Amino acid sequence: MESGFSGLTNLGNTCYLNSSLQILSHIDELNTYLKGVKKLNEIKDSTLTIEWILLYNLMWTKNCVISPNRYVNKIKMLSKEKENNTFCNFNQNDANEYFYFMLECIHNSLNLLDNIKLKKINDTTINNEIDKYESKDCSIIHYLFCSFLKYTYLNKDTNVVEFTKSEPHFMLEISIPLNDTTLEDCIRFTFQDETLDSLWYDDKTKTNKQLIKKTTLGYLPTILVIHLKRWTPSLNKNKHVVHFNEVLNMLEFSGQNEAYELFGIINHQGNMCGGHYFSYIKKNKWYIFDDTNIKTIPFSNVVSEKNYCLFYRKIK
């Protein structure tokens, strides 16, 4: 049996962490890079990155069950140092928040270490934002995960573009309508045109104008993370099924004919007060990684109301 099938012991409400780490361990582009970083122990804020590399090596040396006590203790220590009490104890936590926390920690340890640049595209607004962003943020994390949402503001009366903006994101936050739907419909729902409530004052014409905000994905990442926003403002869970395929084409949402292949999913069953996280990962076939339990699962059983975060890789 090939490597990469090690289970992780649940140390008490650490399923959110286990499911995230299993996904992270199957992002080869990141882990191959990390193993090649020299003198990592001399770099400030590299504690968790070093612990991750050690744990990753254990997970891939042979298939076994691993108890990630040392890694969890480092998480708790680092969380206290950053005055972020979210991961200081063994309470139920959000897998999506933890995955972002982990990316942030790796980024901080490697930021500006190497001259890794995003590829420029034929869009001045996006390229200007990339230049500003890279002046202070430059790491393998932003190279792999960073996308840029582009906002185009149109005059409602004339449909003329008044101005554009863009901002970086490491995850695409997608709202779910109150019915069973498709992933593409969820993205359309999230990106739908928005008429702004407040009028915009045009300094050139000295007039107030009503604007329409259009949202597109101006820059596509190598690894596209889609967070399905299942928690409502009242903290209830939206349990509608979001149907998706293993291949996602982003032409409609970005204007770029780029396709992505699904390779991982973080799932959640339960409610805000309690529940359980586990992951699905594709390694030729689909597998369920549920703490120490790993077994095959048909793709027909993968899509459900439990799906929480989807991980896509750009097809080269």
MILUM-922588 format. One line per field, with one value per atom (N, C-alpha, C): residue in three letters; atom name; x, y, z. Coordinates in steps of 0.1 Angstrom, whole numbers. Layout:
<recs>
residu (Ala/...)
atome (CA/...)
X (X/...)
Y (Y/...)
Z (Z/...)
</recs>
This chain:
<recs>
residu (Met/Met/Met/Glu/Glu/Glu/Ser/Ser/Ser/Gly/Gly/Gly/Phe/Phe/Phe/Ser/Ser/Ser/Gly/Gly/Gly/Leu/Leu/Leu/Thr/Thr/Thr/Asn/Asn/Asn/Leu/Leu/Leu/Gly/Gly/Gly/Asn/Asn/Asn/Thr/Thr/Thr/Cys/Cys/Cys/Tyr/Tyr/Tyr/Leu/Leu/Leu/Asn/Asn/Asn/Ser/Ser/Ser/Ser/Ser/Ser/Leu/Leu/Leu/Gln/Gln/Gln/Ile/Ile/Ile/Leu/Leu/Leu/Ser/Ser/Ser/His/His/His/Ile/Ile/Ile/Asp/Asp/Asp/Glu/Glu/Glu/Leu/Leu/Leu/Asn/Asn/Asn/Thr/Thr/Thr/Tyr/Tyr/Tyr/Leu/Leu/Leu/Lys/Lys/Lys/Gly/Gly/Gly/Val/Val/Val/Lys/Lys/Lys/Lys/Lys/Lys/Leu/Leu/Leu/Asn/Asn/Asn/Glu/Glu/Glu/Ile/Ile/Ile/Lys/Lys/Lys/Asp/Asp/Asp/Ser/Ser/Ser/Thr/Thr/Thr/Leu/Leu/Leu/Thr/Thr/Thr/Ile/Ile/Ile/Glu/Glu/Glu/Trp/Trp/Trp/Ile/Ile/Ile/Leu/Leu/Leu/Leu/Leu/Leu/Tyr/Tyr/Tyr/Asn/Asn/Asn/Leu/Leu/Leu/Met/Met/Met/Trp/Trp/Trp/Thr/Thr/Thr/Lys/Lys/Lys/Asn/Asn/Asn/Cys/Cys/Cys/Val/Val/Val/Ile/Ile/Ile/Ser/Ser/Ser/Pro/Pro/Pro/Asn/Asn/Asn/Arg/Arg/Arg/Tyr/Tyr/Tyr/Val/Val/Val/Asn/Asn/Asn/Lys/Lys/Lys/Ile/Ile/Ile/Lys/Lys/Lys/Met/Met/Met/Leu/Leu/Leu/Ser/Ser/Ser/Lys/Lys/Lys/Glu/Glu/Glu/Lys/Lys/Lys/Glu/Glu/Glu/Asn/Asn/Asn/Asn/Asn/Asn/Thr/Thr/Thr/Phe/Phe/Phe/Cys/Cys/Cys/Asn/Asn/Asn/Phe/Phe/Phe/Asn/Asn/Asn/Gln/Gln/Gln/Asn/Asn/Asn/Asp/Asp/Asp/Ala/Ala/Ala/Asn/Asn/Asn/Glu/Glu/Glu/Tyr/Tyr/Tyr/Phe/Phe/Phe/Tyr/Tyr/Tyr/Phe/Phe/Phe/Met/Met/Met/Leu/Leu/Leu/Glu/Glu/Glu/Cys/Cys/Cys/Ile/Ile/Ile/His/His/His/Asn/Asn/Asn/Ser/Ser/Ser/Leu/Leu/Leu/Asn/Asn/Asn/Leu/Leu/Leu/Leu/Leu/Leu/Asp/Asp/Asp/Asn/Asn/Asn/Ile/Ile/Ile/Lys/Lys/Lys/Leu/Leu/Leu/Lys/Lys/Lys/Lys/Lys/Lys/Ile/Ile/Ile/Asn/Asn/Asn/Asp/Asp/Asp/Thr/Thr/Thr/Thr/Thr/Thr/Ile/Ile/Ile/Asn/Asn/Asn/Asn/Asn/Asn/Glu/Glu/Glu/Ile/Ile/Ile/Asp/Asp/Asp/Lys/Lys/Lys/Tyr/Tyr/Tyr/Glu/Glu/Glu/Ser/Ser/Ser/Lys/Lys/Lys/Asp/Asp/Asp/Cys/Cys/Cys/Ser/Ser/Ser/Ile/Ile/Ile/Ile/Ile/Ile/His/His/His/Tyr/Tyr/Tyr/Leu/Leu/Leu/Phe/Phe/Phe/Cys/Cys/Cys/Ser/Ser/Ser/Phe/Phe/Phe/Leu/Leu/Leu/Lys/Lys/Lys/Tyr/Tyr/Tyr/Thr/Thr/Thr/Tyr/Tyr/Tyr/Leu/Leu/Leu/Asn/Asn/Asn/Lys/Lys/Lys/Asp/Asp/Asp/Thr/Thr/Thr/Asn/Asn/Asn/Val/Val/Val/Val/Val/Val/Glu/Glu/Glu/Phe/Phe/Phe/Thr/Thr/Thr/Lys/Lys/Lys/Ser/Ser/Ser/Glu/Glu/Glu/Pro/Pro/Pro/His/His/His/Phe/Phe/Phe/Met/Met/Met/Leu/Leu/Leu/Glu/Glu/Glu/Ile/Ile/Ile/Ser/Ser/Ser/Ile/Ile/Ile/Pro/Pro/Pro/Leu/Leu/Leu/Asn/Asn/Asn/Asp/Asp/Asp/Thr/Thr/Thr/Thr/Thr/Thr/Leu/Leu/Leu/Glu/Glu/Glu/Asp/Asp/Asp/Cys/Cys/Cys/Ile/Ile/Ile/Arg/Arg/Arg/Phe/Phe/Phe/Thr/Thr/Thr/Phe/Phe/Phe/Gln/Gln/Gln/Asp/Asp/Asp/Glu/Glu/Glu/Thr/Thr/Thr/Leu/Leu/Leu/Asp/Asp/Asp/Ser/Ser/Ser/Leu/Leu/Leu/Trp/Trp/Trp/Tyr/Tyr/Tyr/Asp/Asp/Asp/Asp/Asp/Asp/Lys/Lys/Lys/Thr/Thr/Thr/Lys/Lys/Lys/Thr/Thr/Thr/Asn/Asn/Asn/Lys/Lys/Lys/Gln/Gln/Gln/Leu/Leu/Leu/Ile/Ile/Ile/Lys/Lys/Lys/Lys/Lys/Lys/Thr/Thr/Thr/Thr/Thr/Thr/Leu/Leu/Leu/Gly/Gly/Gly/Tyr/Tyr/Tyr/Leu/Leu/Leu/Pro/Pro/Pro/Thr/Thr/Thr/Ile/Ile/Ile/Leu/Leu/Leu/Val/Val/Val/Ile/Ile/Ile/His/His/His/Leu/Leu/Leu/Lys/Lys/Lys/Arg/Arg/Arg/Trp/Trp/Trp/Thr/Thr/Thr/Pro/Pro/Pro/Ser/Ser/Ser/Leu/Leu/Leu/Asn/Asn/Asn/Lys/Lys/Lys/Asn/Asn/Asn/Lys/Lys/Lys/His/His/His/Val/Val/Val/Val/Val/Val/His/His/His/Phe/Phe/Phe/Asn/Asn/Asn/Glu/Glu/Glu/Val/Val/Val/Leu/Leu/Leu/Asn/Asn/Asn/Met/Met/Met/Leu/Leu/Leu/Glu/Glu/Glu/Phe/Phe/Phe/Ser/Ser/Ser/Gly/Gly/Gly/Gln/Gln/Gln/Asn/Asn/Asn/Glu/Glu/Glu/Ala/Ala/Ala/Tyr/Tyr/Tyr/Glu/Glu/Glu/Leu/Leu/Leu/Phe/Phe/Phe/Gly/Gly/Gly/Ile/Ile/Ile/Ile/Ile/Ile/Asn/Asn/Asn/His/His/His/Gln/Gln/Gln/Gly/Gly/Gly/Asn/Asn/Asn/Met/Met/Met/Cys/Cys/Cys/Gly/Gly/Gly/Gly/Gly/Gly/His/His/His/Tyr/Tyr/Tyr/Phe/Phe/Phe/Ser/Ser/Ser/Tyr/Tyr/Tyr/Ile/Ile/Ile/Lys/Lys/Lys/Lys/Lys/Lys/Asn/Asn/Asn/Lys/Lys/Lys/Trp/Trp/Trp/Tyr/Tyr/Tyr/Ile/Ile/Ile/Phe/Phe/Phe/Asp/Asp/Asp/Asp/Asp/Asp/Thr/Thr/Thr/Asn/Asn/Asn/Ile/Ile/Ile/Lys/Lys/Lys/Thr/Thr/Thr/Ile/Ile/Ile/Pro/Pro/Pro/Phe/Phe/Phe/Ser/Ser/Ser/Asn/Asn/Asn/Val/Val/Val/Val/Val/Val/Ser/Ser/Ser/Glu/Glu/Glu/Lys/Lys/Lys/Asn/Asn/Asn/Tyr/Tyr/Tyr/Cys/Cys/Cys/Leu/Leu/Leu/Phe/Phe/Phe/Tyr/Tyr/Tyr/Arg/Arg/Arg/Lys/Lys/Lys/Ile/Ile/Ile/Lys/Lys/Lys)
atome (N/CA/C/N/CA/C/N/CA/C/N/CA/C/N/CA/C/N/CA/C/N/CA/C/N/CA/C/N/CA/C/N/CA/C/N/CA/C/N/CA/C/N/CA/C/N/CA/C/N/CA/C/N/CA/C/N/CA/C/N/CA/C/N/CA/C/N/CA/C/N/CA/C/N/CA/C/N/CA/C/N/CA/C/N/CA/C/N/CA/C/N/CA/C/N/CA/C/N/CA/C/N/CA/C/N/CA/C/N/CA/C/N/CA/C/N/CA/C/N/CA/C/N/CA/C/N/CA/C/N/CA/C/N/CA/C/N/CA/C/N/CA/C/N/CA/C/N/CA/C/N/CA/C/N/CA/C/N/CA/C/N/CA/C/N/CA/C/N/CA/C/N/CA/C/N/CA/C/N/CA/C/N/CA/C/N/CA/C/N/CA/C/N/CA/C/N/CA/C/N/CA/C/N/CA/C/N/CA/C/N/CA/C/N/CA/C/N/CA/C/N/CA/C/N/CA/C/N/CA/C/N/CA/C/N/CA/C/N/CA/C/N/CA/C/N/CA/C/N/CA/C/N/CA/C/N/CA/C/N/CA/C/N/CA/C/N/CA/C/N/CA/C/N/CA/C/N/CA/C/N/CA/C/N/CA/C/N/CA/C/N/CA/C/N/CA/C/N/CA/C/N/CA/C/N/CA/C/N/CA/C/N/CA/C/N/CA/C/N/CA/C/N/CA/C/N/CA/C/N/CA/C/N/CA/C/N/CA/C/N/CA/C/N/CA/C/N/CA/C/N/CA/C/N/CA/C/N/CA/C/N/CA/C/N/CA/C/N/CA/C/N/CA/C/N/CA/C/N/CA/C/N/CA/C/N/CA/C/N/CA/C/N/CA/C/N/CA/C/N/CA/C/N/CA/C/N/CA/C/N/CA/C/N/CA/C/N/CA/C/N/CA/C/N/CA/C/N/CA/C/N/CA/C/N/CA/C/N/CA/C/N/CA/C/N/CA/C/N/CA/C/N/CA/C/N/CA/C/N/CA/C/N/CA/C/N/CA/C/N/CA/C/N/CA/C/N/CA/C/N/CA/C/N/CA/C/N/CA/C/N/CA/C/N/CA/C/N/CA/C/N/CA/C/N/CA/C/N/CA/C/N/CA/C/N/CA/C/N/CA/C/N/CA/C/N/CA/C/N/CA/C/N/CA/C/N/CA/C/N/CA/C/N/CA/C/N/CA/C/N/CA/C/N/CA/C/N/CA/C/N/CA/C/N/CA/C/N/CA/C/N/CA/C/N/CA/C/N/CA/C/N/CA/C/N/CA/C/N/CA/C/N/CA/C/N/CA/C/N/CA/C/N/CA/C/N/CA/C/N/CA/C/N/CA/C/N/CA/C/N/CA/C/N/CA/C/N/CA/C/N/CA/C/N/CA/C/N/CA/C/N/CA/C/N/CA/C/N/CA/C/N/CA/C/N/CA/C/N/CA/C/N/CA/C/N/CA/C/N/CA/C/N/CA/C/N/CA/C/N/CA/C/N/CA/C/N/CA/C/N/CA/C/N/CA/C/N/CA/C/N/CA/C/N/CA/C/N/CA/C/N/CA/C/N/CA/C/N/CA/C/N/CA/C/N/CA/C/N/CA/C/N/CA/C/N/CA/C/N/CA/C/N/CA/C/N/CA/C/N/CA/C/N/CA/C/N/CA/C/N/CA/C/N/CA/C/N/CA/C/N/CA/C/N/CA/C/N/CA/C/N/CA/C/N/CA/C/N/CA/C/N/CA/C/N/CA/C/N/CA/C/N/CA/C/N/CA/C/N/CA/C/N/CA/C/N/CA/C/N/CA/C/N/CA/C/N/CA/C/N/CA/C/N/CA/C/N/CA/C/N/CA/C/N/CA/C/N/CA/C/N/CA/C/N/CA/C/N/CA/C/N/CA/C/N/CA/C/N/CA/C/N/CA/C/N/CA/C/N/CA/C/N/CA/C/N/CA/C/N/CA/C/N/CA/C/N/CA/C/N/CA/C/N/CA/C/N/CA/C/N/CA/C/N/CA/C/N/CA/C/N/CA/C/N/CA/C/N/CA/C/N/CA/C/N/CA/C/N/CA/C/N/CA/C/N/CA/C/N/CA/C/N/CA/C/N/CA/C/N/CA/C/N/CA/C/N/CA/C/N/CA/C/N/CA/C/N/CA/C/N/CA/C/N/CA/C/N/CA/C/N/CA/C/N/CA/C/N/CA/C/N/CA/C/N/CA/C/N/CA/C/N/CA/C/N/CA/C/N/CA/C/N/CA/C/N/CA/C/N/CA/C/N/CA/C/N/CA/C/N/CA/C/N/CA/C/N/CA/C/N/CA/C/N/CA/C/N/CA/C/N/CA/C/N/CA/C/N/CA/C/N/CA/C/N/CA/C/N/CA/C/N/CA/C/N/CA/C/N/CA/C/N/CA/C/N/CA/C/N/CA/C/N/CA/C)
X (8/0/9/5/13/12/22/22/12/10/0/-13/-13/-25/-24/-17/-16/-28/-33/-44/-38/-47/-43/-52/-47/-55/-62/-75/-82/-79/-73/-68/-78/-91/-101/-106/-116/-121/-110/-101/-91/-94/-106/-110/-109/-112/-111/-96/-87/-73/-68/-73/-69/-74/-86/-91/-84/-80/-72/-58/-52/-38/-38/-48/-48/-49/-57/-57/-44/-38/-25/-14/-15/-4/-5/-16/-18/-17/-11/-8/7/10/24/32/26/33/39/31/36/46/43/52/66/66/79/87/81/88/94/85/89/101/101/113/126/125/137/142/134/139/150/161/173/173/179/181/168/157/144/144/153/153/159/166/171/162/150/140/130/128/118/104/96/82/81/92/92/88/85/82/72/60/49/53/59/63/72/82/91/84/74/66/58/53/45/53/65/74/77/80/83/71/59/47/44/45/43/52/65/75/70/65/60/48/39/27/30/41/44/56/62/73/67/57/50/35/26/12/10/6/4/-6/-8/-16/-6/-8/1/-7/-1/-7/0/-6/1/2/5/6/15/27/37/33/27/22/11/1/-10/-5/5/11/17/24/30/19/8/-4/-9/-11/-16/-6/6/16/17/17/17/5/-7/-19/-19/-13/-12/-3/8/18/12/3/-3/-16/-18/-30/-43/-42/-54/-58/-68/-72/-80/-83/-91/-86/-73/-67/-59/-62/-54/-59/-70/-75/-81/-88/-93/-108/-113/-126/-129/-141/-145/-142/-134/-130/-134/-133/-137/-125/-127/-116/-112/-121/-118/-109/-113/-105/-91/-90/-77/-68/-74/-66/-61/-69/-64/-53/-54/-44/-31/-32/-20/-13/-21/-15/-8/-14/-9/4/5/17/29/26/36/41/31/34/43/40/48/62/64/78/86/79/86/85/78/75/88/89/100/113/112/124/129/120/124/116/122/116/106/95/84/74/72/63/51/39/28/29/23/24/14/19/11/1/-10/-20/-24/-33/-36/-47/-44/-54/-46/-47/-39/-43/-56/-61/-55/-56/-50/-35/-28/-14/-9/-16/-12/-14/-25/-27/-17/-13/-2/11/14/27/26/15/14/14/8/7/21/28/41/52/50/60/61/50/51/47/42/38/44/52/58/63/55/58/52/56/49/34/30/16/8/13/5/7/18/20/10/7/-2/-17/-20/-34/-40/-32/-38/-46/-58/-66/-70/-74/-78/-92/-101/-115/-114/-120/-121/-135/-136/-149/-149/-159/-161/-174/-172/-184/-189/-201/-207/-218/-218/-229/-242/-252/-264/-272/-271/-279/-272/-259/-252/-244/-243/-235/-220/-216/-201/-194/-182/-173/-168/-171/-166/-152/-150/-137/-137/-125/-124/-115/-117/-109/-106/-96/-94/-88/-89/-84/-80/-69/-65/-73/-74/-81/-74/-74/-68/-79/-91/-102/-114/-122/-134/-146/-151/-163/-176/-183/-194/-207/-217/-230/-238/-247/-256/-270/-277/-292/-299/-312/-320/-327/-319/-324/-312/-315/-304/-300/-287/-283/-269/-263/-250/-239/-227/-216/-216/-218/-218/-229/-241/-252/-248/-241/-237/-227/-218/-208/-216/-225/-234/-241/-247/-254/-245/-233/-224/-219/-217/-211/-222/-235/-245/-243/-248/-246/-253/-247/-252/-254/-266/-268/-265/-255/-251/-261/-263/-273/-270/-257/-252/-248/-251/-247/-232/-226/-211/-209/-201/-199/-187/-190/-180/-173/-160/-153/-152/-151/-149/-162/-173/-186/-193/-188/-195/-209/-212/-225/-225/-237/-239/-244/-239/-242/-246/-256/-260/-251/-244/-235/-240/-236/-238/-224/-223/-210/-210/-201/-199/-187/-188/-177/-173/-160/-154/-141/-137/-124/-113/-106/-97/-84/-80/-68/-70/-67/-69/-57/-58/-47/-44/-33/-30/-39/-40/-49/-61/-73/-85/-93/-94/-101/-115/-125/-139/-146/-149/-155/-170/-178/-193/-198/-204/-208/-221/-220/-232/-238/-231/-237/-244/-257/-265/-262/-267/-265/-271/-281/-287/-279/-268/-259/-266/-276/-282/-273/-275/-267/-275/-271/-277/-273/-283/-280/-284/-285/-289/-276/-279/-268/-263/-250/-244/-238/-244/-239/-227/-217/-205/-199/-191/-184/-169/-162/-148/-139/-145/-138/-147/-141/-148/-141/-149/-143/-147/-137/-139/-141/-143/-144/-155/-167/-178/-175/-167/-166/-153/-144/-131/-128/-134/-131/-118/-113/-101/-105/-101/-105/-96/-98/-90/-99/-95/-102/-95/-103/-97/-102/-94/-98/-99/-110/-112/-103/-96/-87/-90/-97/-100/-112/-118/-130/-129/-132/-134/-149/-154/-168/-171/-183/-188/-201/-203/-216/-219/-232/-235/-240/-239/-243/-232/-236/-226/-221/-229/-226/-217/-217/-209/-211/-201/-201/-188/-186/-174/-169/-156/-150/-143/-143/-135/-133/-124/-121/-122/-124/-123/-111/-103/-91/-91/-88/-87/-72/-69/-56/-59/-61/-66/-81/-83/-97/-100/-113/-116/-115/-110/-109/-115/-120/-124/-113/-109/-99/-107/-110/-118/-110/-101/-92/-83/-85/-76/-82/-94/-102/-100/-95/-93/-98/-107/-112/-117/-119/-124/-138/-142/-156/-159/-170/-174/-177/-174/-177/-192/-200/-215/-219/-210/-213/-206/-197/-189/-198/-207/-215/-226/-227/-237/-238/-248/-250/-239/-230/-218/-207/-206/-195/-193/-181/-178/-168/-156/-146/-142/-141/-137/-123/-114/-101/-99/-96/-94/-80/-74/-61/-62/-55/-56/-50/-57/-53/-43/-31/-20/-23)
Y (-12/0/12/22/35/42/51/59/70/77/87/83/71/66/64/73/73/79/73/79/88/97/106/104/102/99/112/110/122/123/135/137/144/144/151/163/162/173/178/170/175/170/165/161/172/184/196/197/195/196/184/172/160/161/165/166/177/188/198/193/186/182/171/163/153/159/170/177/184/190/197/188/175/166/161/164/160/172/183/194/193/185/182/194/204/216/223/223/230/221/209/200/198/196/195/207/219/231/232/229/231/222/210/201/206/215/220/233/239/251/249/256/254/263/258/266/271/263/268/271/264/266/279/286/299/310/307/317/320/332/336/331/327/323/310/302/289/277/279/267/257/263/254/248/256/250/238/240/228/216/219/208/201/209/203/194/199/191/177/178/165/156/162/153/148/156/152/140/141/130/117/118/107/101/109/105/98/101/96/86/84/74/60/57/44/47/38/39/33/42/38/47/46/55/64/77/86/95/96/105/119/129/142/151/144/152/164/162/172/184/181/191/199/192/199/208/203/211/224/223/235/245/239/247/255/249/255/266/263/273/285/282/293/302/295/302/312/308/317/328/325/336/347/342/352/358/355/360/356/344/338/326/327/317/305/307/297/283/281/268/265/271/269/257/252/241/230/221/209/211/224/227/224/222/221/233/232/244/242/252/252/248/238/233/243/251/261/272/276/286/280/268/262/261/257/256/269/280/293/297/294/297/290/278/270/277/281/288/301/308/320/318/308/305/301/293/289/302/310/322/331/333/342/337/324/319/320/321/321/334/344/356/363/367/374/366/353/345/342/339/337/347/350/359/352/348/341/351/351/362/355/362/358/362/354/357/368/378/389/385/392/389/402/400/412/420/425/433/443/456/466/466/466/466/455/443/431/432/436/437/447/459/469/464/456/451/440/432/422/429/440/447/453/458/463/452/441/429/423/422/415/423/436/445/441/435/431/417/410/396/388/378/370/357/346/333/322/310/299/298/303/302/312/324/333/329/323/318/307/298/287/290/298/299/312/323/336/338/343/347/362/369/383/384/389/392/406/408/421/426/439/446/457/456/467/474/488/496/504/501/507/517/528/538/531/531/524/529/542/549/547/547/547/534/526/513/515/528/531/527/521/518/530/532/544/541/530/526/511/505/491/490/479/476/461/457/442/440/428/424/409/406/392/383/371/361/348/340/327/316/320/311/319/312/317/314/324/322/323/311/310/308/316/315/304/298/287/292/291/295/285/288/279/268/261/250/242/229/221/227/228/235/230/237/233/243/238/247/259/257/269/279/274/283/290/284/291/302/300/310/322/318/329/337/330/336/346/341/350/361/359/370/378/377/384/399/407/421/427/438/444/459/464/479/485/494/499/509/508/516/531/533/547/552/565/571/574/574/576/590/598/612/612/617/618/632/632/644/652/645/651/659/652/659/666/664/670/666/653/647/634/631/618/608/596/585/572/565/552/542/533/524/509/501/487/480/471/464/450/448/435/428/415/407/396/395/384/380/368/363/368/379/385/377/369/362/348/337/324/318/311/305/291/285/271/262/264/257/266/261/269/263/270/266/272/265/270/266/276/275/276/266/267/272/284/291/285/275/268/274/283/288/301/301/313/323/336/346/342/333/328/316/312/301/288/287/275/270/257/252/250/255/253/239/230/216/212/222/219/213/204/197/207/208/216/205/203/193/199/191/195/183/187/177/176/166/166/176/181/192/204/216/228/238/243/253/267/276/289/300/296/306/316/312/320/330/327/335/343/341/348/353/348/352/344/335/328/313/307/293/283/283/275/265/252/241/237/232/227/213/205/191/190/185/183/172/175/165/163/172/170/178/173/179/177/188/188/187/178/176/179/183/185/179/171/166/171/175/181/195/202/216/225/238/247/244/237/234/221/213/201/193/185/178/171/167/159/163/165/167/155/153/143/147/141/145/134/138/129/134/124/128/118/124/116/112/99/93/82/86/77/74/68/66/76/77/85/77/84/77/87/81/88/87/99/100/105/96/99/96/105/103/91/79/68/58/61/52/57/49/52/41/44/34/41/33/38/42/51/56/60/56/59/74/81/95/98/88/90/93/88/90/103/109/120/133/135/147/146/155/155/168/169/181/183/174/175/183/184/191/205/209/221/230/224/230/221/227/220/225/215/219/214/224/221/225/217/220/224/235/239/228/225/215/221/216/222/218)
Z (0/0/0/-8/-8/5/7/19/19/31/32/38/44/50/65/72/86/93/103/111/122/127/138/150/162/174/178/181/187/201/205/218/227/222/230/222/214/205/196/192/182/168/165/152/142/146/137/132/141/138/129/133/125/110/108/95/87/93/86/82/92/89/79/78/67/53/52/40/37/47/45/41/46/43/28/22/8/-2/3/-6/-9/-19/-22/-25/-32/-36/-24/-13/-1/7/9/17/10/-3/-10/-8/-9/-7/8/18/31/35/29/32/26/17/11/17/27/33/42/41/49/61/72/84/90/89/93/108/116/130/134/125/127/124/119/115/126/128/139/135/145/143/135/135/127/135/148/157/151/148/143/129/121/108/109/119/121/127/136/141/131/121/111/102/98/90/97/110/117/117/120/120/106/96/82/78/82/79/86/98/105/98/93/86/73/67/54/54/65/65/64/72/71/75/71/74/88/97/111/118/131/139/147/146/152/162/174/184/184/179/177/189/200/213/212/207/207/198/187/178/184/191/197/209/216/227/221/210/203/199/194/190/202/213/225/229/229/234/224/211/202/202/204/205/217/228/240/237/230/227/218/209/200/206/219/226/218/212/205/213/221/230/223/210/203/204/203/203/215/227/239/247/244/252/243/249/241/238/237/233/218/215/201/193/182/174/160/152/138/129/121/112/102/97/87/93/106/113/116/119/122/110/99/86/82/84/81/91/103/114/110/105/102/90/80/68/72/81/86/94/102/109/100/90/80/72/68/61/69/82/90/92/92/94/81/69/57/49/55/48/44/31/25/26/29/30/15/6/-8/-16/-28/-37/-46/-40/-47/-52/-65/-70/-77/-76/-83/-98/-106/-121/-124/-131/-135/-146/-146/-157/-164/-174/-182/-175/-163/-156/-147/-150/-143/-128/-125/-111/-103/-108/-101/-100/-110/-110/-100/-99/-89/-75/-73/-60/-56/-66/-64/-60/-66/-63/-49/-45/-31/-21/-24/-15/-13/-25/-24/-17/-16/-9/6/11/25/28/18/20/8/10/-1/5/3/8/-1/1/-6/-4/8/11/2/1/-8/-23/-26/-40/-43/-34/-37/-34/-24/-20/-23/-26/-27/-40/-38/-49/-47/-57/-56/-61/-53/-57/-63/-74/-81/-80/-76/-75/-85/-94/-104/-100/-99/-95/-108/-111/-123/-119/-127/-126/-130/-121/-123/-135/-137/-148/-161/-162/-175/-178/-167/-168/-171/-169/-171/-158/-160/-149/-142/-130/-122/-116/-110/-105/-102/-99/-96/-83/-76/-65/-65/-57/-55/-42/-37/-24/-23/-16/-16/-6/-9/-1/-1/10/10/9/11/10/3/-4/-11/-2/4/13/5/5/-4/4/2/8/2/10/5/5/-6/-6/3/6/15/7/0/-8/-13/-17/-23/-36/-39/-50/-55/-64/-69/-65/-65/-62/-71/-84/-93/-90/-86/-82/-69/-60/-48/-51/-60/-64/-71/-79/-86/-75/-66/-55/-47/-44/-37/-45/-58/-66/-73/-69/-76/-75/-85/-84/-72/-67/-55/-57/-56/-56/-43/-42/-30/-24/-11/-4/-4/-1/0/-14/-17/-29/-29/-40/-41/-47/-40/-45/-55/-67/-77/-76/-72/-71/-84/-95/-108/-113/-111/-116/-105/-92/-81/-79/-82/-81/-74/-68/-62/-72/-71/-81/-74/-80/-75/-82/-74/-80/-78/-88/-88/-86/-77/-74/-80/-89/-96/-90/-87/-81/-90/-92/-100/-93/-97/-93/-103/-99/-108/-109/-99/-99/-93/-100/-95/-89/-77/-71/-76/-72/-75/-67/-54/-46/-42/-47/-44/-33/-22/-10/-9/-9/-9/4/12/25/23/25/24/38/37/50/54/63/68/80/87/99/96/100/98/109/108/118/132/132/144/149/143/147/144/136/131/119/116/105/93/82/69/64/64/61/47/38/24/17/8/1/-11/-12/-23/-32/-44/-53/-61/-63/-70/-77/-87/-95/-91/-96/-93/-101/-111/-119/-119/-116/-115/-125/-135/-144/-139/-139/-134/-144/-157/-167/-164/-160/-158/-147/-137/-125/-125/-135/-136/-149/-160/-173/-178/-170/-173/-174/-185/-188/-181/-167/-159/-152/-151/-145/-133/-123/-110/-107/-101/-97/-82/-77/-63/-58/-46/-41/-26/-19/-5/0/10/16/31/38/53/55/63/66/81/84/97/99/110/113/127/130/143/142/153/153/159/161/166/180/188/202/203/193/193/180/177/164/162/150/146/132/131/118/113/100/93/79/72/58/48/35/24/16/11/3/-9/-21/-33/-35/-35/-39/-49/-61/-72/-69/-57/-52/-41/-37/-26/-13/-2/11/21/32/43/54/59/70/82/91/103/115/120/131/127/134/132/121/117/108/93/84/70/62/52/43/31/20/7/8/0/-1/-16/-21/-35/-35/-47/-48/-47/-50/-49/-34/-25/-10/-5/-13/-8/-7/-16/-16/-6/4/14/21/30/38/48/49/59/53/40/33/38/42/48/41/38/30/18/6/-5/-10/-14/-18/-32/-41/-55/-59/-68/-73/-88/-92/-106/-115/-126/-135/-145/-146/-154/-169)
</recs>
